[in-house]
């Protein structure tokens, strides 16, 4: 996940000026606009000028699994309790997310500016994990769940149900594991089909979200569990003691053949 975040650090929103201040979206057209094309490009220019860091980040390829966190939620210090101890360059990162011009960012060495952007992405992921536990965040994730943005269960017995899965983390701490997906039908975790989702840190979704989601929205949860696979040979079920009996027989044969 840290490698993925670092790879994004070199990316900038469309039209971002080199040497921009953290959190400042100094947007300029990427090409000279002739008088003949002003009317055609006016709508596009307005969109570029109004883009926020959150909009840009959530629309990066691979980040479609994130929902856009309300700025009002981020501006409430209570919602960010404890995150300053987990994220380096915390104040710079927070200002970047909120598009706040930070005059002190110029005091940082040039080689640390990409680290600020990486820290902003890390901080947003941790804020995201908290936001999706709220009613607004959960409703936004519901839309993605219904659209099967996170994929479907890979278990064959769940194919008939064709239900969506939700992202889940095995830990709430950073850099422990990548994101996994949870199926409410078979109640198992799997590696996601999307490699882009697997590259995201599991802490960006947390260990509690998926279960709270299905307690809140119970209608998507199937009432019956999938029928477990039963091994058969020539149409007959294999008894559970067969393997153990074969192992004992093999061990006994080996003991007889081994020299004293």
C-alpha positions in Angstrom: 0.0 0.0 0.0 2.9 2.4 0.7 4.3 1.6 -2.7 1.0 2.3 -4.3 0.7 5.6 -2.4 4.2 6.6 -3.5 3.4 5.9 -7.1 0.5 8.3 -6.9 2.6 11.0 -5.3 4.0 12.1 -8.7 0.5 12.5 -10.2 -1.1 15.9 -10.2 -4.6 17.2 -10.9 -5.1 18.3 -14.5 -3.5 21.7 -15.2 -1.7 21.8 -11.9 1.2 24.3 -12.0 4.7 23.0 -11.2 5.9 24.2 -7.8 2.4 24.7 -6.4 1.8 25.1 -2.7 0.2 22.3 -0.8 -3.5 22.3 -0.9 -3.5 25.1 -3.6 -5.1 24.1 -6.9 -3.4 26.7 -9.2 -5.1 25.6 -12.4 -4.1 26.7 -15.8 -5.1 25.5 -19.3 -2.8 22.7 -20.5 -2.7 24.3 -24.0 -3.1 27.7 -25.6 -6.7 28.5 -26.3 -7.5 30.2 -29.6 -10.4 32.5 -30.0 -12.1 30.0 -32.2 -12.1 27.4 -29.4 -12.9 29.5 -26.4 -16.6 28.7 -26.5 -16.0 25.0 -27.0 -13.6 24.7 -24.1 -15.3 27.1 -21.6 -17.2 24.3 -19.9 -14.1 22.1 -19.6 -12.1 25.0 -18.1 -14.8 25.8 -15.6 -14.7 22.1 -14.5 -10.9 22.2 -14.1 -11.0 25.4 -12.1 -13.6 24.1 -9.7 -12.0 20.7 -9.0 -11.0 19.9 -5.4 -8.3 17.7 -4.2 -10.9 15.2 -2.9 -12.6 15.1 -6.4 -9.2 14.6 -8.1 -8.1 11.9 -5.7 -11.3 9.9 -5.8 -11.4 9.9 -9.6 -7.9 8.6 -10.0 -7.8 5.1 -11.6 -7.9 2.6 -8.9 -9.5 5.0 -6.4 -13.1 4.3 -7.5 -13.4 2.2 -4.3 -13.3 5.4 -2.2 -16.3 7.6 -1.6 -15.9 11.4 -1.3 -15.7 12.4 2.3 -17.7 15.5 3.2 -15.3 18.4 3.9 -17.5 19.3 7.0 -16.6 15.9 8.4 -12.9 16.5 7.9 -13.0 20.0 9.4 -14.4 18.6 12.6 -11.3 17.9 14.8 -13.2 15.3 16.8 -13.4 13.0 13.8 -9.7 13.2 13.3 -8.7 12.3 16.9 -5.4 10.3 17.1 -4.6 10.5 13.3 -1.9 13.1 13.9 0.2 10.4 15.5 -0.2 8.0 12.6 0.5 10.3 9.6 3.7 12.2 9.0 3.5 15.8 7.9 0.0 15.8 9.4 -0.8 19.5 9.2 0.5 19.8 5.6 -1.4 16.7 4.6 -4.7 18.0 6.1 -4.3 21.4 4.4 -3.7 19.6 1.1 -6.9 17.6 1.4 -8.9 20.7 2.3 -7.3 22.8 -0.4 -5.9 25.3 2.1 -2.9 27.3 1.0 -0.1 26.6 3.4 2.6 29.3 3.3 4.9 27.2 5.5 5.2 24.4 2.9 7.8 26.4 1.1 10.1 25.9 4.1 10.2 22.2 3.4 13.1 20.7 1.4 12.1 20.0 -2.2 12.6 16.2 -1.8 9.9 16.2 1.0 7.1 17.7 -1.1 6.2 14.3 -2.6 6.1 12.9 0.9 3.5 15.5 1.8 1.3 14.3 -1.1 1.7 10.7 0.0 0.9 11.6 3.5 -2.3 13.4 2.3 -3.4 10.2 0.5 -2.7 8.1 3.6 -4.5 10.6 5.9 -7.5 10.6 3.5 -7.7 6.8 3.6 -7.8 6.8 7.4 -10.4 9.5 7.5 -12.3 7.5 4.9 -12.4 4.4 7.2 -14.1 6.5 9.8 -16.4 8.3 7.5 -18.0 5.2 6.0 -19.1 4.2 9.5 -21.4 7.2 9.5 -24.9 7.2 7.9 -23.8 9.5 5.0 -20.7 7.5 4.3 -22.6 4.2 4.5 -25.2 5.4 2.1 -22.5 6.4 -0.4 -21.0 2.9 -0.1 -24.4 1.4 -0.6 -24.5 2.9 -4.1 -21.2 1.3 -4.9 -22.3 -2.0 -3.4 -25.5 -2.1 -5.5 -23.4 -1.3 -8.6 -21.0 -4.2 -7.8 -18.1 -1.8 -7.9 -16.2 -4.0 -5.5 -16.9 -7.2 -7.4 -18.8 -10.4 -6.6 -18.1 -13.5 -4.5 -15.6 -15.9 -6.2 -17.2 -18.9 -4.4 -19.0 -21.2 -6.9 -21.8 -21.8 -4.5 -22.5 -18.0 -4.4 -22.8 -17.7 -8.2 -26.5 -18.2 -8.2 -26.9 -15.5 -5.7 -24.6 -13.2 -7.8 -24.3 -10.8 -4.8 -21.8 -8.1 -4.3 -18.9 -8.1 -1.8 -17.6 -5.3 0.3 -14.0 -4.2 1.0 -12.7 -5.1 4.4 -9.4 -4.9 6.3 -7.9 -7.5 8.5 -6.5 -4.8 10.7 -7.2 -1.2 11.5 -3.5 -0.3 11.5 -1.6 0.8 8.4 0.8 -1.4 6.5 -0.5 -4.7 7.9 -2.4 -6.0 4.9 -4.0 -5.0 1.7 -7.8 -4.7 1.4 -9.8 -7.9 1.1 -13.5 -8.4 0.2 -16.2 -9.9 2.4 -19.2 -11.9 1.2 -22.3 -11.8 3.4 -23.7 -15.0 1.8 -20.9 -17.4 2.7 -19.4 -15.1 5.4 -15.9 -15.5 4.1 -13.1 -13.1 3.1 -11.3 -13.3 -0.2 -8.6 -11.6 -2.2 -10.4 -9.1 -4.4 -10.6 -9.8 -8.1 -9.4 -6.3 -8.8 -5.7 -5.9 -8.3 -6.2 -2.2 -7.8 -8.4 -2.8 -4.8 -5.8 -5.2 -3.4 -3.2 -2.5 -3.6 -5.1 -0.3 -1.2 -4.4 -0.6 2.5 -7.0 -2.6 4.4 -7.0 0.1 7.1 -8.7 2.5 4.6 -11.9 0.3 5.1 -11.3 -1.1 8.5 -12.4 -4.3 10.2 -15.9 -3.1 11.3 -17.4 -1.4 8.3 -18.6 -4.5 6.4 -20.4 -6.0 9.4 -22.0 -2.7 10.5 -23.1 -2.2 6.9 -25.0 -5.5 6.8 -26.5 -4.8 10.2 -27.7 -1.5 8.9 -28.9 -2.7 5.5 -30.3 -6.1 6.1 -32.2 -6.4 2.8 -29.1 -7.3 0.7 -28.2 -10.1 3.0 -29.4 -13.6 1.9 -31.4 -15.5 4.4 -29.8 -18.9 3.7 -26.2 -19.9 3.6 -24.7 -21.6 0.5 -24.8 -25.3 0.4 -21.3 -26.6 1.2 -19.5 -28.7 -1.4 -19.6 -32.4 -0.6 -16.8 -34.6 -2.0 -18.1 -37.7 -3.9 -16.6 -40.7 -5.7 -18.8 -42.6 -8.2 -21.8 -40.8 -6.7 -21.1 -41.8 -3.1 -20.1 -39.4 -0.4 -16.6 -39.8 1.0 -16.7 -40.5 4.7 -14.8 -38.1 6.9 -12.8 -40.9 8.5 -11.5 -42.3 5.2 -8.4 -40.1 5.0 -7.5 -40.9 8.6 -7.9 -44.6 8.2 -5.7 -44.5 5.0 -3.1 -42.5 6.9 -3.0 -45.1 9.7 -2.8 -47.9 7.2 0.1 -46.2 5.4 2.0 -45.5 8.6 1.6 -49.1 9.7 2.9 -50.4 6.4 5.9 -48.2 6.6 6.7 -49.3 10.1 6.7 -52.9 9.0 9.0 -52.3 6.1 11.5 -50.2 8.0 14.5 -52.0 9.4 14.8 -52.4 13.2 
